[in-house]
Amino acid sequence: MRKVRSVLVSAVMVLGVSLTIGATPAQADSARLAGVFRDYSECQRIGNQGIAQGWWDDYSCVWESRYRYYFLYA
């Protein structure tokens, strides 16, 4: 009975860890929010500056109409 219980507890622990690791946020492609801007040109300028400074390798400016701002993801 002890062996069965220890195997069962181990299986439940592994399942819990795998579910926790599998729960990832919406931006799971390793892009992080680097800034919020009113103008697309300002978002582009800061994105290019980040590449020039070596802060990130790539970026994208995404318009969020519900907030009416551009979000810089790098």
C-alpha positions as CSV (number, residue, x, y, z in Angstrom):
1,M,0.0,0.0,0.0
2,R,2.9,2.4,0.8
3,K,4.4,1.9,-2.7
4,V,1.1,2.6,-4.4
5,R,0.6,5.7,-2.4
6,S,4.1,7.0,-3.1
7,V,3.7,6.3,-6.9
8,L,0.3,8.1,-6.8
9,V,1.7,11.1,-5.0
10,S,4.6,11.3,-7.4
11,A,2.2,11.1,-10.4
12,V,0.0,13.9,-9.0
13,M,3.1,16.1,-8.3
14,V,4.3,15.6,-11.9
15,L,0.9,16.4,-13.3
16,G,0.7,19.6,-11.2
17,V,4.1,20.8,-12.3
18,S,3.4,20.1,-15.9
19,L,0.1,22.0,-15.8
20,T,1.9,24.9,-14.1
21,I,4.6,25.0,-16.7
22,G,2.1,24.7,-19.5
23,A,0.1,27.8,-18.4
24,T,1.9,30.6,-20.2
25,P,0.9,34.2,-20.7
26,A,-0.5,35.5,-24.0
27,Q,2.8,37.0,-25.1
28,A,4.7,33.7,-24.7
29,D,7.0,34.2,-27.7
30,S,9.6,35.9,-25.5
31,A,8.6,39.4,-26.6
32,R,8.3,41.8,-23.7
33,L,6.6,45.2,-23.5
34,A,9.3,47.8,-24.0
35,G,7.2,51.0,-24.3
36,V,3.8,52.6,-24.9
37,F,3.5,55.5,-27.4
38,R,0.9,57.8,-28.9
39,D,2.6,58.1,-32.3
40,Y,3.7,55.3,-34.6
41,S,6.8,57.3,-35.6
42,E,7.9,57.6,-32.0
43,C,7.4,53.8,-31.5
44,Q,9.5,53.2,-34.6
45,R,12.2,55.6,-33.4
46,I,12.6,54.0,-30.0
47,G,12.5,50.5,-31.6
48,N,15.3,51.4,-34.0
49,Q,17.3,53.0,-31.2
50,G,16.9,49.8,-29.1
51,I,18.4,47.8,-32.0
52,A,21.3,50.3,-32.4
53,Q,22.0,50.2,-28.7
54,G,21.9,46.4,-28.6
55,W,19.0,46.3,-26.2
56,W,17.0,43.9,-28.5
57,D,17.4,42.2,-31.9
58,D,13.9,42.9,-33.2
59,Y,10.8,44.8,-32.3
60,S,7.2,45.4,-33.4
61,C,4.9,48.3,-32.8
62,V,1.3,47.1,-32.3
63,W,-1.7,49.4,-32.3
64,E,-4.2,48.7,-29.6
65,S,-7.4,50.4,-30.5
66,R,-9.1,49.9,-27.1
67,Y,-6.3,51.9,-25.5
68,R,-5.5,54.1,-28.5
69,Y,-1.8,53.7,-28.1
70,Y,1.1,51.9,-29.8
71,F,2.7,49.1,-27.8
72,L,6.4,48.4,-28.5
73,Y,7.3,44.7,-28.1
74,A,10.9,43.7,-28.2
